[in-house]
Amino acid sequence: MDIIKNYVRNNSQTLFKNVDTINNVVFDNRGFFFSKEAEIVYNQIKDLPHLYVAWTESREGFYYVGKSFQNGGRWKRSHAYHLGTLAHHLLDTIRYDDQNHQHWIDNWMQIETLNLGNNEHFIQLHQEVKICFIPFKLYSGQGFNTLDKNEIRPINKKIEEDLIKSYLADGLKLLNVQNNRNVKFSKEKRKITDIPKTSIKTNKVVNSLNNNNNNCFEFKVQQDESIAIIAGNIQNLPVGCCTIEIMNPLNGQNLYIQNNGNAIRTIRTLLRTVTEYFTAGDANGISKWQVVQNEMIQHNIEEITVRVCPIN
């Protein structure tokens, strides 16, 4: 395994096409784009049996290990493949046959920076994501043209499993969620009942909703309650593009929770609900409603006011 892992470290390219900075990546309605360097390498190997590893330099790593033995590989800009499905999750255009990549988005991307344009869209990464395509001969010790399909596939599967186990033994987080249940995994279109219920009330009847002159909605959340659940119980709360302010009603100050010093959070994903926003994890994999609750407890804030304003 050390040979393969050293190959990954020394033969990786930036995964996504970027603009301005390496962490500001671009995609369209069909999917994300490879960086120029990754596309060159991929075009040489996409129709051949191979493994691939997508990863970051963070302490957790957030690695994804995969295998392929099909024409075009598994990084097509189409449904049910990685570059396409990531975009469809962000745009709420997923189909029944799409894989669930929400946990990739949670751990790789800053959803609050999503910027939707007419033809191209942009989002910032927590940090650079790299990709390595590993040739069959490196991990099998033999040429694939001497084997038939029934011999190649079990080799691919065995080495993929061994590589996953090796990365787990290194203490890294695997986005292959079936192999590492410690990685945050968000269900797309998740129901209110799917939200963790640790130390929160779930039976509150919302009766403090106010609609002001700016079409903004305000509601109260107490320390032992979840913003995600409270928001899910409110009818007609803005959906999609909107801003969210969290205020301490005692002093009128905003809470600057895990938001790069910006007091106003922004949802830029069409059809994304406030509940889904606060259910998703932050850069550390902690649900945003729990981050809010933790800061309330830390600063002894009994109640907050949440203001949601639609963006025209």
Backbone torsions as a table, in degrees:
resi	resn	phi	psi	omega
1	MET	NA	-30.0	-178.7
2	ASP	-61.7	-36.9	178.9
3	ILE	-62.4	-44.2	-179.2
4	ILE	-66.8	-44.1	-178.2
5	LYS	-67.1	-35.8	175.3
6	ASN	-66.8	-36.2	176.7
7	TYR	-62.5	-42.6	179.2
8	VAL	-60.6	-46.5	-178.7
9	ARG	-63.0	-33.7	-172.6
10	ASN	-99.6	-5.3	-175.1
11	ASN	-134.2	37.0	178.9
12	SER	-102.6	151.3	175.1
13	GLN	-121.4	160.8	171.1
14	THR	-59.3	131.1	-173.7
15	LEU	-73.4	-52.4	-169.2
16	PHE	-100.4	146.8	169.7
17	LYS	-64.9	133.7	-175.3
18	ASN	-125.1	166.2	176.3
19	VAL	-133.5	146.5	177.2
20	ASP	66.3	-66.1	178.7
21	THR	-129.6	163.7	-176.1
22	ILE	-66.2	-19.1	-177.6
23	ASN	-101.0	6.0	176.1
24	ASN	-110.2	102.0	-169.8
25	VAL	-107.0	159.8	-171.8
26	VAL	-120.2	144.9	173.9
27	PHE	-151.2	169.3	176.8
28	ASP	-129.1	-167.6	-174.6
29	ASN	-67.9	-16.7	179.3
30	ARG	-90.1	-29.2	-178.7
31	GLY	157.2	-179.0	175.0
32	PHE	-77.1	164.9	178.3
33	PHE	-110.4	142.4	168.1
34	PHE	-65.4	150.4	164.7
35	SER	-65.3	160.3	-179.2
36	LYS	-58.1	-42.3	-178.0
37	GLU	-66.1	-43.2	-179.8
38	ALA	-67.2	-37.3	-179.1
39	GLU	-64.9	-39.2	179.0
40	ILE	-61.2	-47.9	-179.4
41	VAL	-66.0	-42.6	-176.8
42	TYR	-63.6	-40.3	-179.0
43	ASN	-61.8	-24.7	-179.9
44	GLN	-82.6	-17.9	-172.0
45	ILE	-124.9	-10.0	-168.3
46	LYS	-60.9	-29.6	-178.5
47	ASP	-93.6	1.1	-177.1
48	LEU	-107.9	157.1	174.9
49	PRO	-64.2	134.8	-178.7
50	HIS	-163.3	165.1	168.0
51	LEU	-108.4	162.6	174.5
52	TYR	-143.4	149.4	178.6
53	VAL	-132.3	119.6	172.4
54	ALA	-103.8	135.4	-169.9
55	TRP	-159.9	167.3	174.8
56	THR	-128.6	166.4	-178.4
57	GLU	-84.7	1.8	-177.7
58	SER	-64.7	164.0	-179.5
59	ARG	-59.4	-37.8	179.9
60	GLU	-75.7	-31.2	178.4
61	GLY	88.4	-52.4	-175.6
62	PHE	48.4	59.7	-179.2
63	TYR	-81.6	148.8	167.1
64	TYR	-128.7	125.0	-179.7
65	VAL	-110.7	129.6	-179.7
66	GLY	-140.2	168.9	179.4
67	LYS	-131.4	156.5	179.1
68	SER	-150.8	140.1	170.1
69	PHE	-151.2	67.0	-179.5
70	GLN	-154.3	150.9	-179.5
71	ASN	-59.5	130.0	179.3
72	GLY	87.9	-11.7	178.6
73	GLY	66.8	-164.1	-176.1
74	ARG	-112.3	18.6	178.0
75	TRP	-118.6	39.8	176.2
76	LYS	-75.1	153.7	172.6
77	ARG	-85.9	68.7	-178.4
78	SER	-152.3	170.3	-178.9
79	HIS	-60.5	149.6	176.1
80	ALA	72.2	5.9	175.3
81	TYR	-123.6	160.4	-163.3
82	HIS	-59.6	-52.0	-176.4
83	LEU	-62.7	-35.7	179.9
84	GLY	-77.0	-47.8	-174.3
85	THR	-63.7	-36.6	177.4
86	LEU	-57.1	-43.7	179.5
87	ALA	-67.5	-41.3	-177.5
88	HIS	-66.6	-31.3	174.1
89	HIS	-64.7	-45.6	-178.1
90	LEU	-66.7	-31.4	-176.4
91	LEU	-96.0	1.1	-177.2
92	ASP	56.5	42.2	178.5
93	THR	-120.3	23.8	-177.9
94	ILE	-67.6	150.5	177.7
95	ARG	-110.4	176.3	-177.4
96	TYR	-61.9	-27.9	-174.9
97	ASP	-96.9	6.5	178.0
98	ASP	-75.9	142.7	170.7
99	GLN	-73.3	156.2	178.2
100	ASN	-87.0	112.3	-179.6
101	HIS	-114.8	17.1	-178.2
102	GLN	-60.3	-34.8	-179.3
103	HIS	-70.8	-25.9	172.1
104	TRP	-64.8	-46.6	-179.2
105	ILE	-61.4	-45.2	-178.0
106	ASP	-59.1	-38.4	-172.5
107	ASN	-96.7	-17.2	-179.0
108	TRP	-106.3	-30.5	-165.9
109	MET	-120.3	152.0	175.3
110	GLN	-96.0	93.7	-171.5
111	ILE	-59.0	-28.3	-178.3
112	GLU	-67.1	-16.3	-177.9
113	THR	-94.3	3.2	-178.5
114	LEU	-57.9	127.1	-177.3
115	ASN	-127.2	108.0	-176.8
116	LEU	-92.0	128.0	177.5
117	GLY	-113.0	-171.3	179.9
118	ASN	-72.1	-45.1	-177.5
119	ASN	-116.9	-34.7	-179.7
120	GLU	-123.6	150.8	-179.4
121	HIS	-126.4	159.4	-175.4
122	PHE	-136.0	149.6	174.4
123	ILE	-153.1	147.2	-179.6
124	GLN	-96.3	143.6	177.8
125	LEU	-90.8	154.6	171.2
126	HIS	-62.7	-37.4	173.8
127	GLN	-164.8	170.7	-176.8
128	GLU	-56.6	135.7	173.6
129	VAL	-105.3	131.8	-178.1
130	LYS	-112.2	160.2	179.5
131	ILE	-137.5	141.3	175.2
132	CYS	-133.5	132.0	175.9
133	PHE	-106.0	120.6	-170.8
134	ILE	-102.5	118.7	-178.0
135	PRO	-67.8	148.1	-175.4
136	PHE	-56.7	-41.8	-175.2
137	LYS	-62.9	-31.9	-177.9
138	LEU	-63.4	-42.7	-174.8
139	TYR	-98.7	-10.9	179.5
140	SER	-104.3	-24.1	-177.6
141	GLY	77.2	10.4	179.9
142	GLN	-150.0	159.2	-179.7
143	GLY	-77.7	139.7	-176.9
144	PHE	-69.5	-23.0	-177.4
145	ASN	-74.8	-4.3	175.3
146	THR	-96.0	-1.6	-176.0
147	LEU	-121.0	157.6	172.4
148	ASP	-96.9	174.0	-174.3
149	LYS	-59.0	-38.6	-177.9
150	ASN	-68.1	-18.0	176.2
151	GLU	-92.3	-31.5	-177.3
152	ILE	-72.8	-44.5	-173.3
153	ARG	-60.6	-45.5	178.4
154	PRO	-66.0	-28.8	175.4
155	ILE	-66.7	-46.8	177.3
156	ASN	-55.7	-47.7	-177.2
157	LYS	-64.5	-43.6	-177.7
158	LYS	-64.3	-46.1	-178.6
159	ILE	-68.8	-37.0	176.1
160	GLU	-59.1	-47.5	-179.7
161	GLU	-63.7	-42.0	179.8
162	ASP	-65.7	-37.7	-180.0
163	LEU	-68.0	-40.5	176.4
164	ILE	-60.4	-47.4	179.5
165	LYS	-61.0	-37.8	-179.3
166	SER	-67.0	-42.8	177.7
167	TYR	-65.9	-38.3	177.3
168	LEU	-63.3	-38.9	178.3
169	ALA	-65.6	-24.1	176.4
170	ASP	-79.5	-4.1	179.9
171	GLY	85.1	15.7	-179.4
172	LEU	-88.0	156.0	177.8
173	LYS	-91.4	130.2	-179.3
174	LEU	-103.6	130.8	174.6
175	LEU	-79.9	-3.7	167.7
176	ASN	-74.9	85.3	-167.7
177	VAL	-62.8	-25.1	178.5
178	GLN	-68.1	-16.0	-179.3
179	ASN	-106.2	-10.5	-179.3
180	ASN	-149.3	94.7	-176.8
181	ARG	-74.6	-3.7	178.9
182	ASN	-79.9	-14.9	179.3
183	VAL	-77.8	136.0	178.5
184	LYS	-60.8	131.9	-179.0
185	PHE	-134.1	108.9	-177.6
186	SER	-95.3	135.2	175.9
187	LYS	-83.1	128.2	177.4
188	GLU	-66.4	141.0	-178.5
189	LYS	57.5	33.9	-174.5
190	ARG	-65.1	147.4	-178.7
191	LYS	-82.6	161.8	178.4
192	ILE	-59.3	-35.2	-178.5
193	THR	-69.6	-12.3	179.2
194	ASP	-86.9	-7.4	-178.2
195	ILE	-76.4	134.2	178.1
196	PRO	-53.8	143.0	-174.5
197	LYS	-118.0	34.2	-179.8
198	THR	-75.5	119.9	175.1
199	SER	57.0	42.4	176.9
200	ILE	-137.7	154.4	172.8
201	LYS	-88.9	146.8	-178.0
202	THR	-124.1	-2.1	-172.5
203	ASN	-110.2	20.2	-177.0
204	LYS	-72.8	133.8	171.6
205	VAL	-93.4	118.8	-175.6
206	VAL	-78.1	116.8	179.5
207	ASN	-132.1	12.2	-176.6
208	SER	-114.9	23.7	-178.7
209	LEU	-78.3	128.1	178.3
210	ASN	-119.9	139.1	176.2
211	ASN	-114.5	108.9	-175.8
212	ASN	-89.2	-173.1	-173.9
213	ASN	-67.9	-18.2	-179.9
214	ASN	-94.6	16.0	-177.1
215	ASN	61.2	23.8	175.7
216	CYS	-91.4	145.0	179.9
217	PHE	-111.0	135.3	178.7
218	GLU	-122.7	140.1	175.4
219	PHE	-148.7	160.1	-176.2
220	LYS	-98.8	145.8	175.5
221	VAL	-135.3	126.2	179.2
222	GLN	-88.5	169.3	-171.9
223	GLN	-61.8	-34.0	-178.2
224	ASP	-95.3	22.4	179.7
225	GLU	-121.1	160.9	178.5
226	SER	-105.1	127.6	175.2
227	ILE	-55.5	-39.4	-176.9
228	ALA	-59.9	-45.2	-178.3
229	ILE	-72.9	-42.2	178.8
230	ILE	-59.7	-45.4	179.6
231	ALA	-62.7	-35.6	179.8
232	GLY	-68.4	-19.1	179.2
233	ASN	-92.8	2.4	-177.8
234	ILE	-101.6	124.4	176.9
235	GLN	-80.5	147.0	174.5
236	ASN	68.3	15.0	173.9
237	LEU	-67.5	138.7	-178.0
238	PRO	-52.4	141.0	178.0
239	VAL	-121.4	139.1	179.5
240	GLY	92.4	-139.6	-172.9
241	CYS	-65.8	115.4	-179.6
242	CYS	-161.7	165.6	174.3
243	THR	-110.0	153.1	-179.2
244	ILE	-131.7	124.8	173.7
245	GLU	-113.3	139.3	176.9
246	ILE	-118.9	119.3	-171.4
247	MET	-124.8	146.2	170.1
248	ASN	-87.4	109.5	-174.4
249	PRO	-64.8	-17.3	-179.0
250	LEU	-71.8	-34.7	-179.2
251	ASN	-126.0	-0.8	177.8
252	GLY	73.6	5.7	-178.6
253	GLN	-84.5	149.3	177.2
254	ASN	-81.9	152.6	172.4
255	LEU	-89.9	127.9	-176.2
256	TYR	-97.8	52.7	-169.3
257	ILE	-80.1	115.9	171.7
258	GLN	43.5	46.3	-173.4
259	ASN	-136.2	31.0	176.1
260	ASN	54.7	34.2	177.7
261	GLY	77.5	3.3	-179.7
262	ASN	-96.2	119.6	-174.9
263	ALA	-72.6	-21.2	-175.9
264	ILE	-105.6	121.6	174.8
265	ARG	-90.2	152.0	-177.3
266	THR	-131.2	129.2	171.1
267	ILE	-97.7	122.1	-178.9
268	ARG	-114.9	0.7	-179.2
269	THR	-88.3	126.1	178.3
270	LEU	-60.0	134.8	176.1
271	LEU	71.3	2.7	176.9
272	ARG	-76.9	133.5	-177.8
273	THR	-90.7	163.4	175.4
274	VAL	-62.6	-38.1	177.5
275	THR	-59.5	-46.4	179.9
276	GLU	-64.0	-36.2	178.9
277	TYR	-61.8	-47.7	-176.3
278	PHE	-80.6	-13.1	173.7
279	THR	-78.9	-32.2	-178.9
280	ALA	-64.9	157.2	-178.3
281	GLY	-87.2	158.0	173.5
282	ASP	-87.2	-166.4	-177.6
283	ALA	-61.6	-23.3	-179.4
284	ASN	-96.7	5.4	179.0
285	GLY	81.3	10.1	179.3
286	ILE	-94.5	132.0	178.9
287	SER	-55.2	138.9	-175.3
288	LYS	-62.2	-33.2	178.3
289	TRP	-66.0	-33.5	178.3
290	GLN	-71.3	-34.3	176.2
291	VAL	-61.8	-43.9	177.6
292	VAL	-61.4	-47.6	-179.0
293	GLN	-60.8	-40.5	179.9
294	ASN	-62.3	-40.3	-179.9
295	GLU	-70.9	-35.0	175.6
296	MET	-61.1	-43.8	179.2
297	ILE	-65.4	-43.4	-178.1
298	GLN	-60.6	-38.8	-176.3
299	HIS	-103.0	12.1	176.5
300	ASN	55.9	45.3	177.2
301	ILE	-96.9	115.7	-175.3
302	GLU	-78.4	-31.6	-174.7
303	GLU	-149.9	143.8	176.0
304	ILE	-124.6	161.3	172.8
305	THR	-111.0	130.7	179.0
306	VAL	-110.8	124.7	179.0
307	ARG	-114.1	123.4	-179.7
308	VAL	-116.1	122.6	-177.0
309	CYS	-123.6	124.2	178.5
310	PRO	-67.1	146.8	175.8
311	ILE	-99.8	121.4	-178.9
312	ASN	-73.2	NA	NA
